[in-house]
Structure formats: structure tokens, C-alpha cells
Amino acid sequence: MNIGKPRKLGKTIEDIEEGDSLSLTESIEDKDLLLYLGLTNDANPLYIQHDYAKQTEYQKPIVPSIMLMGIITSAISKHLPGPGSHVVNFSINFLEPVFHYETLTFHFEVIKIDKMKDVVTISIEAVNEEESRVLDAVVIVQPPKHVVLDEPNEKEGVLNESD
């Protein structure tokens, strides 16, 4: 992570086209699960305890849904539209449980651009190693906006949005 380092903004709404897409593959490892559970203090035994999970329909621990949402929002922040993006709406269907150590492939596609509202709609599908769909999502994202310094107030650091 490059905190404090200047970063280039992601794609603005003018740089995005319907059909723009991204695919990425993520493996769910113990370190990721433990970090999530530690940060959130989520003690649901379904996420970590094998003995408990054996008593459920899942038979083994599953990955917390919010972790999968985090993978999606991270990809939006990093890649499409990229740094400076802001998720304003998130709708998701979890179709199948995701188990520890699974590798998922996420497919992102821009399906709508609304310049009046300054948002893009991205459709996401994730599949596991067996090519079974595990989730579908639709995310509405506000792409980054470039700002320019207003010349007279430059020393004061006042920023004005560019048109």
C-alpha cells in the first residue's frame, strides 16, 4: 500500500465505454479469513470452526459474504474505474457458498453509463474452479473526477471541479 504517495486517478466517466470489462482471479486463504475475522470481531463459527460447520448444511466453513463484496469493491477501486471511484449502490446475490481455499474468477463489465447522474453500472459474475456461478452483482459506481486548482486561490489550496 502506498499511503501518502501521489496516485493517478482512475478512468473518468468520459474514459469509460459500455462493454469495458475486467477479469480477475482470487484465492481465499486462511490469512485473509483470519485478518477479516480479527478486524471485524465476527465470531460466527460457520466461518472458521470445522466441527461446528459439520453440523450445518455446508459441512465445512464458508467464506463470509462481506469478504466477497470486499474483493469486488477492491477491484473497482484498483482497476475499473480505478483509484478515486466511489461505490454508491451495491446489489448482490450469493448463489452458492464459497469455501476456504477456493479460487474464484470475477468477471466485471460496464453495462450502463449515466452521464447525467455521473455514474456507471457494472455487472459482476464470479465462478469457482468448477465454473459454477457463486455470485452475481450489480454495482453503481461514481468514477473519479479530475479537479483543477482555481488560480486566484491556489495558495489557499481551494479546489474547484473541472467541467
Phi, psi and chi 1 to 4 in degrees:
 res  aa     phi    psi   chi1   chi2   chi3   chi4
   1 MET       -  137.2 -167.3  177.0  -66.0      -
   2 ASN  -111.3   67.2  -63.7  -36.0      -      -
   3 ILE   -69.7  132.3  -63.9  174.4      -      -
   4 GLY    89.4  -17.1      -      -      -      -
   5 LYS   -85.1  130.3  179.0 -179.4  175.0 -172.3
   6 PRO   -58.5  135.7  -17.5   26.5      -      -
   7 ARG  -122.7  147.4  -64.8 -168.5   58.1  166.4
   8 LYS   -73.0  138.8 -176.1  178.3  172.6 -170.0
   9 LEU   -68.7  153.3  -71.5  177.7      -      -
  10 GLY   -73.0 -166.1      -      -      -      -
  11 LYS   -69.9  132.3  -68.8 -178.2  174.0 -174.2
  12 THR   -80.2  170.9   64.9      -      -      -
  13 ILE   -60.5  -29.2 -159.6  159.1      -      -
  14 GLU   -72.1  -22.1  -70.9   79.5   19.0      -
  15 ASP   -90.6   -5.8  -60.7  -32.0      -      -
  16 ILE  -103.4  142.4  -60.2  169.2      -      -
  17 GLU  -127.3  148.5  -63.9 -179.7   13.0      -
  18 GLU   -58.0  137.5  -74.7 -175.2   18.5      -
  19 GLY    97.9  -16.0      -      -      -      -
  20 ASP   -55.6  138.7  -76.4   -3.5      -      -
  21 SER  -143.3  167.5   63.2      -      -      -
  22 LEU  -153.8  139.2  165.1   73.1      -      -
  23 SER  -125.4  139.5  -71.0      -      -      -
  24 LEU  -146.0  153.5   64.2   91.2      -      -
  25 THR  -118.1  133.3  -59.1      -      -      -
  26 GLU  -131.0  136.3  -68.3  -80.3  -18.8      -
  27 SER  -104.8  137.6  -64.4      -      -      -
  28 ILE   -93.9  110.6  -49.2  -63.6      -      -
  29 GLU  -109.8  161.0  -57.7  -66.6  -25.2      -
  30 ASP   -55.4  -41.8  -83.0  -14.8      -      -
  31 LYS   -59.8  -38.1   65.3  176.8  176.6   56.2
  32 ASP   -66.8  -44.0  -54.4  -44.8      -      -
  33 LEU   -64.1  -45.0  -69.7  156.7      -      -
  34 LEU   -66.0  -38.3  -67.3  171.4      -      -
  35 LEU   -63.2  -46.6 -174.6   58.8      -      -
  36 TYR   -59.1  -50.3  162.5   79.9      -      -
  37 LEU   -62.5  -36.9  -65.3  169.8      -      -
  38 GLY   -68.7  -41.2      -      -      -      -
  39 LEU   -68.7  -36.4  -75.2  172.5      -      -
  40 THR   -96.6  -11.6   61.1      -      -      -
  41 ASN    58.0   33.7 -160.7   24.0      -      -
  42 ASP   -84.7  111.4 -172.4  -19.5      -      -
  43 ALA  -101.9   21.2      -      -      -      -
  44 ASN   -60.8  117.8 -173.2  -18.5      -      -
  45 PRO   -65.6  -18.2   21.5  -29.8      -      -
  46 LEU   -64.0  -22.5 -176.2   57.5      -      -
  47 TYR   -87.5  -18.2  -61.0  147.6      -      -
  48 ILE  -141.2  -24.6 -158.0   75.0      -      -
  49 GLN   -97.0  112.6  -65.9  179.0    9.2      -
  50 HIS   -63.2  -42.2  -68.7  -93.5      -      -
  51 ASP   -61.8  -41.7  -69.3  -16.7      -      -
  52 TYR   -66.2  -47.8  177.9   86.7      -      -
  53 ALA   -61.2  -30.8      -      -      -      -
  54 LYS   -62.4  -22.8  -78.2 -177.2 -175.8  176.1
  55 GLN   -84.5   -4.2  -58.1  172.2   50.0      -
  56 THR  -106.3  174.0   72.1      -      -      -
  57 GLU   -63.6  -20.4   64.0 -178.9  -59.5      -
  58 TYR   -82.5  -27.2  -56.1  109.0      -      -
  59 GLN    73.6  -18.7  -65.4  -64.5  -58.7      -
  60 LYS  -151.4  162.1   53.5 -173.0  176.5  178.5
  61 PRO   -58.3  144.0  -24.8   35.2      -      -
  62 ILE  -111.5  163.6   63.6  171.9      -      -
  63 VAL   -83.0  132.7  174.3      -      -      -
  64 PRO   -58.3  136.8  -21.7   31.5      -      -
  65 SER   -56.1  -38.9  -57.4      -      -      -
  66 ILE   -65.5  -26.8 -162.8   71.7      -      -
  67 MET   -65.5  -39.2  -81.3 -171.3   66.3      -
  68 LEU   -67.2  -38.7  -58.6  172.8      -      -
  69 MET   -63.5  -37.0  -66.2  171.5   73.5      -
  70 GLY   -63.5  -37.6      -      -      -      -
  71 ILE   -61.8  -41.3  -68.4  169.5      -      -
  72 ILE   -65.3  -49.9  -68.6  168.9      -      -
  73 THR   -66.2  -32.6   58.8      -      -      -
  74 SER   -64.4  -42.6  176.0      -      -      -
  75 ALA   -64.9  -37.1      -      -      -      -
  76 ILE   -65.0  -43.5  -72.7  168.1      -      -
  77 SER   -66.8  -33.5  -66.9      -      -      -
  78 LYS   -88.4  -36.2  -68.7  177.7 -172.3  173.8
  79 HIS  -125.2  -50.7  -53.9  -67.9      -      -
  80 LEU  -139.0  101.4 -175.4   65.1      -      -
  81 PRO   -76.6  -18.1  -18.8   29.1      -      -
  82 GLY   112.7 -167.8      -      -      -      -
  83 PRO   -53.0  133.5  -26.2   34.7      -      -
  84 GLY    98.2   -6.6      -      -      -      -
  85 SER   -72.6  154.0  -58.4      -      -      -
  86 HIS  -137.4  119.2  176.3   58.9      -      -
  87 VAL   -73.7  125.9  171.8      -      -      -
  88 VAL  -111.6  -14.6  -64.2      -      -      -
  89 ASN  -155.3  140.3 -172.1  -68.4      -      -
  90 PHE  -139.8  121.2 -157.1  126.5      -      -
  91 SER  -126.2  128.5  174.9      -      -      -
  92 ILE  -142.5  143.6 -168.9  163.5      -      -
  93 ASN  -119.6  124.0  -65.4  -48.5      -      -
  94 PHE   -94.4  108.3  -61.7  100.2      -      -
  95 LEU   -87.3  -35.4  -54.3  170.8      -      -
  96 GLU  -140.4  150.1  -63.4  -72.0  -26.0      -
  97 PRO   -67.8  150.5   23.5  -30.8      -      -
  98 VAL  -111.6  128.7  175.0      -      -      -
  99 PHE  -101.7  159.8  -61.0  101.5      -      -
 100 HIS   -53.0  145.4  -64.2 -159.2      -      -
 101 TYR    71.3    5.5  -49.8  111.9      -      -
 102 GLU   -75.1  153.3  -80.8 -162.0   88.2      -
 103 THR  -112.5  125.4  -61.7      -      -      -
 104 LEU  -113.7  146.7  -56.3  178.7      -      -
 105 THR  -113.9  124.8  -59.1      -      -      -
 106 PHE  -104.3  131.5  -67.3   79.5      -      -
 107 HIS  -115.0  121.5  -58.4  -77.2      -      -
 108 PHE  -110.3  139.3  -64.1   72.9      -      -
 109 GLU  -146.6  131.9 -177.1  178.5   -8.5      -
 110 VAL   -74.1  119.2  175.1      -      -      -
 111 ILE  -109.7  -13.0   58.7  171.3      -      -
 112 LYS  -157.3  142.8 -176.6  178.3  176.8 -173.5
 113 ILE  -125.0  123.9  -61.5  169.7      -      -
 114 ASP  -119.3   95.0 -173.7  -24.2      -      -
 115 LYS   -70.7  -25.5  -70.0 -173.5  178.2 -177.1
 116 MET   -66.3  -40.8  -68.9  -67.5  -70.3      -
 117 LYS   -93.4   -6.2  -66.8 -177.6 -179.8  175.3
 118 ASP    59.9   45.6 -163.2   33.3      -      -
 119 VAL  -137.8  156.2  -65.3      -      -      -
 120 VAL  -122.1  148.2  -62.6      -      -      -
 121 THR  -107.3  127.9  -57.2      -      -      -
 122 ILE  -118.3  130.4  -59.0  173.4      -      -
 123 SER   -97.3  136.7  172.7      -      -      -
 124 ILE  -129.6  136.9  -59.8  106.7      -      -
 125 GLU  -131.0  138.1  176.2 -176.8  -83.4      -
 126 ALA  -123.1  138.7      -      -      -      -
 127 VAL  -126.1  152.7  -63.4      -      -      -
 128 ASN   -91.7 -172.4   61.1   18.3      -      -
 129 GLU   -61.1  -26.8  -64.3  101.4  -35.3      -
 130 GLU   -87.4    7.7  -69.4   81.6   39.0      -
 131 GLU    66.2   21.1  -66.1  -64.7  -43.8      -
 132 SER   -83.9  132.2  -66.5      -      -      -
 133 ARG   -68.0  128.6  -87.5 -170.3    8.0 -137.7
 134 VAL  -107.6  -21.9  -63.6      -      -      -
 135 LEU  -159.2  153.3   68.2   79.8      -      -
 136 ASP  -127.7  141.0  -70.1  -35.6      -      -
 137 ALA  -145.1  155.1      -      -      -      -
 138 VAL  -129.9  124.8  175.6      -      -      -
 139 VAL  -123.9  131.1 -179.3      -      -      -
 140 ILE  -101.4  126.4  -60.6  175.3      -      -
 141 VAL  -126.7  136.7  179.8      -      -      -
 142 GLN   -92.9  112.3 -170.4  175.0   53.1      -
 143 PRO   -66.5  164.1  -18.8   31.7      -      -
 144 PRO   -65.2  152.0   23.3  -31.5      -      -
 145 LYS  -116.2  134.5  -66.3  179.8 -171.5  177.5
 146 HIS   -76.3  140.7  -68.0  -80.2      -      -
 147 VAL  -119.4  151.7  -66.4      -      -      -
 148 VAL  -123.7  148.5  -66.9      -      -      -
 149 LEU   -73.0  135.1  -70.9  174.2      -      -
 150 ASP   -77.2  117.2 -174.4   13.6      -      -
 151 GLU   -48.3  -50.8  -63.2  -57.7  -36.1      -
 152 PRO   -63.5  -27.7  -19.6   27.8      -      -
 153 ASN  -104.3   14.6  -64.7  -39.1      -      -
 154 GLU   -55.3  -41.8 -172.4  174.5   84.0      -
 155 LYS   -67.1  -26.8  -69.9 -179.3 -177.2  173.8
 156 GLU   -84.1  -10.3  -63.3  172.2   25.9      -
 157 GLY    77.1   21.8      -      -      -      -
 158 VAL   -78.4  130.0  174.9      -      -      -
 159 LEU  -108.0  141.2  -62.4  176.8      -      -
 160 ASN  -122.7  139.0  -69.4  -29.7      -      -
 161 GLU   -69.0  141.6  -70.7 -174.5   14.6      -
 162 SER   -86.0  154.8   63.8      -      -      -
 163 ASP   -83.3      -  -65.3  -28.9      -      -
